[in-house]
Amino acid sequence: MKSLQVIIVEDEFHSRETLKTFIKEYCPEVELLDTAANVEEAIEKINDKKPNLVFMDIELQTGTGFDVIQKVRHKDFHLIFTTAFEHYAIKAIKFSSIDYLLKPIDLEELLEAVQKAKDLIQSESRQNLLENLLSNFQAPQPENRKICLSTSEGIEFIPTNHICYCEANGSYTDFHLKDNRKLVVSKNLKEYENLLSEMDFMRVHNSFLINLSEVKKFIKSEGGYIVMNNDKQVSISNSKREEFMKRMGI
């Protein structure tokens, strides 16, 4: 049996046929179980055929891909969203470590997403990923979101207000949490700066992205540095000093 059993949920005929063709020609490890064009059809086919991978268009006839995820009984699948534009939900999707592909779908990006799905398909956290996605999408305030962090030990869902600061570590990022734990994640700091920018976080230095609500004090001498609530001293760039003081009301 092939390792990936797939259902495509896509209401645009051309996009659906293109994805089917790519999968059949370039993804020999994928078994295409079925396709669906609207919310009701998608729910029925996912519940019936129990795929372990679903390609899901965000905007569908009669609703959205989020409606499908909320209503299906079978939630034990890896999800790859597809969308024709930078949808408002993309940030919630990224927070939850769910893959997405922009249409028209690029073959190389598709193959990369399928490989990632293969690597994660044995994970017991797939249902948690979907639940966290729905929670983030429905959260009325961004600060109520949980960010999905994949470490060498597994996947953790961390409320953003539990983060004290993030520190660059080469191509990795160290998350320093309020409970004094440190999580090492294999993505660079810039990616998390983009994700956390609408919240109370600020990139104060090439090496530091801080939670402004976790600042204990600002020391102006010796060029200036920040002391966090965990007593860690954080450097601040000269170019960021004015913005920091303004955001802190200093």
C-alpha positions in Angstrom: 0.0 0.0 0.0 1.3 3.5 -0.8 2.4 5.6 2.1 0.1 8.6 1.4 -3.7 8.2 0.7 -4.9 11.6 -0.5 -8.2 13.5 -1.1 -8.1 16.8 -3.0 -10.7 19.3 -1.9 -10.8 22.0 -4.7 -13.8 23.7 -6.3 -11.9 25.0 -9.4 -11.8 22.5 -12.2 -8.5 23.6 -13.7 -6.7 23.7 -10.3 -8.1 20.3 -9.3 -7.0 18.7 -12.6 -3.6 20.3 -12.4 -3.0 18.9 -8.9 -4.3 15.5 -9.9 -1.9 15.4 -12.9 1.1 16.5 -10.8 0.3 13.8 -8.2 -0.2 11.0 -10.7 3.0 11.9 -12.8 5.4 13.0 -10.1 4.3 11.4 -6.8 4.4 7.6 -7.1 4.1 7.2 -3.4 0.7 9.0 -3.3 -2.6 7.2 -3.9 -5.3 9.6 -4.9 -8.5 8.3 -3.2 -11.0 10.9 -4.4 -11.7 14.6 -5.0 -14.4 16.9 -3.6 -15.6 20.3 -4.8 -17.6 21.7 -1.8 -17.8 21.6 2.0 -20.5 18.9 2.2 -18.9 16.6 -0.3 -15.5 17.0 1.4 -16.9 16.1 4.8 -18.6 13.0 3.5 -15.6 11.7 1.6 -13.0 12.4 4.3 -15.1 10.6 6.9 -15.8 7.7 4.5 -12.3 7.2 3.0 -10.1 8.3 5.9 -7.2 9.8 4.0 -3.9 10.5 5.8 -3.3 13.6 3.6 -5.7 16.2 2.4 -5.1 19.1 -0.1 -7.6 21.7 0.9 -8.6 24.9 -0.9 -9.3 27.6 1.7 -12.3 29.1 -0.1 -14.9 26.6 -1.3 -18.4 26.6 -2.6 -20.7 26.9 0.4 -18.0 27.7 2.9 -14.3 27.3 3.7 -11.7 24.7 4.4 -12.0 25.6 8.1 -15.6 24.6 8.0 -14.6 21.2 6.7 -12.0 20.7 9.5 -14.5 21.7 12.2 -17.2 19.3 11.0 -15.3 16.1 9.9 -15.2 13.3 12.4 -12.0 11.9 10.9 -9.3 14.3 11.9 -6.2 12.1 11.7 -4.7 13.5 8.6 -1.9 15.8 7.5 -3.2 19.0 5.8 -1.8 21.1 3.0 -3.9 24.2 2.2 -4.1 25.6 -1.3 -5.0 29.2 -2.1 -4.9 31.6 -5.0 -3.7 34.6 -2.9 -2.2 35.6 0.4 -5.3 34.8 2.4 -6.0 36.5 5.7 -5.8 33.1 7.4 -2.2 32.4 6.3 -0.7 33.7 9.5 -2.9 31.4 11.6 -1.9 28.6 9.3 1.8 29.3 9.8 1.4 29.6 13.5 0.1 26.0 13.5 2.9 24.7 11.3 0.4 23.7 8.6 1.7 23.7 5.0 0.1 25.8 2.3 0.7 26.2 -1.5 -0.1 29.3 -3.5 -1.9 28.7 -6.8 -1.0 28.2 -9.5 0.8 25.4 -7.8 4.5 25.1 -8.4 5.7 21.5 -8.9 8.9 21.9 -6.8 6.9 23.4 -3.9 4.3 20.5 -4.2 7.1 17.9 -4.1 8.6 19.5 -1.0 5.2 19.6 0.8 4.6 16.0 -0.1 8.0 15.0 1.3 7.3 16.9 4.5 4.0 15.2 4.8 5.7 11.8 4.4 8.1 12.7 7.2 5.3 13.8 9.5 2.7 11.2 8.6 3.7 8.9 11.5 3.5 11.8 14.0 0.8 11.4 16.7 0.5 15.2 16.8 -1.5 15.5 13.5 -4.9 15.9 15.2 -3.3 18.4 17.6 -2.1 20.4 14.7 -5.6 20.7 13.3 -7.1 21.5 16.7 -4.5 24.2 17.2 -5.1 25.6 13.8 -8.8 26.0 14.5 -8.1 27.5 17.9 -5.7 30.1 16.3 -8.1 30.9 13.5 -11.0 31.5 15.9 -8.9 33.4 18.5 -10.4 36.9 18.8 -7.1 38.4 19.9 -3.7 37.5 18.3 -2.1 37.2 21.7 -4.4 34.3 22.5 -2.8 32.2 19.8 -0.6 29.2 20.5 2.5 28.9 18.3 3.5 25.4 17.1 7.2 24.7 17.7 8.8 21.6 16.3 11.9 20.6 18.2 14.1 17.5 18.1 11.9 16.0 20.8 8.6 16.6 19.2 5.9 19.3 18.7 5.0 21.8 21.4 2.1 24.3 21.4 3.2 27.4 23.3 0.9 30.3 24.1 2.6 33.4 22.7 2.3 35.2 26.0 4.5 32.4 27.6 7.4 33.5 25.5 10.0 35.8 27.2 12.2 36.3 24.2 13.7 34.6 21.1 17.4 34.4 20.4 19.1 33.8 17.0 21.2 30.7 17.0 22.6 30.4 13.5 19.9 29.0 11.3 18.0 28.0 14.5 16.0 30.0 17.0 16.1 29.5 20.8 12.8 30.2 22.5 13.3 31.3 26.1 10.0 30.7 28.0 8.6 32.3 31.2 9.0 28.9 33.0 12.8 29.1 32.2 12.6 26.4 29.6 14.5 26.8 26.4 13.2 25.3 23.1 15.5 25.1 20.1 13.6 25.3 16.8 15.1 24.7 13.3 13.9 28.0 11.7 15.6 31.3 11.7 14.7 34.3 13.8 13.4 36.4 10.8 10.6 33.9 10.3 9.4 34.3 13.9 9.7 38.1 13.7 7.3 38.0 10.8 4.9 35.7 12.7 4.9 37.7 16.0 5.1 41.2 14.5 1.4 42.0 15.1 1.7 41.1 18.8 3.7 42.8 21.5 7.0 41.6 20.2 9.9 43.6 18.8 13.2 42.8 17.1 15.6 44.9 19.2 18.8 43.4 17.8 19.9 41.1 15.1 20.0 38.3 17.8 17.0 39.1 19.8 13.2 39.3 19.4 11.6 40.2 22.7 8.2 40.1 24.3 7.8 43.8 25.4 5.5 42.8 28.2 8.4 40.8 29.7 10.7 43.8 29.9 11.8 44.5 33.5 14.0 47.6 32.9 16.0 49.5 30.4 19.6 50.5 31.3 20.7 53.6 29.4 24.4 53.4 30.3 27.0 51.5 28.4 25.2 52.0 25.1 21.9 50.7 26.6 20.6 47.2 27.2 17.4 45.6 28.3 16.8 43.4 31.3 14.0 40.9 31.0 11.8 39.5 33.8 14.0 36.4 33.9 17.0 38.8 34.5 18.5 38.0 31.1 20.3 41.0 29.7 19.4 41.6 26.0 21.4 43.9 23.7 19.6 46.6 21.8 20.8 48.1 18.5 21.3 51.8 18.2 18.9 51.9 15.3 16.2 50.2 17.4 16.6 52.3 20.5 14.2 55.1 19.6 11.5 52.8 18.5 11.8 50.6 21.6 11.6 53.7 23.9 8.5 54.9 22.1 6.8 51.5 22.3 7.6 51.3 26.0 6.4 54.8 26.6 9.8 55.9 28.0 
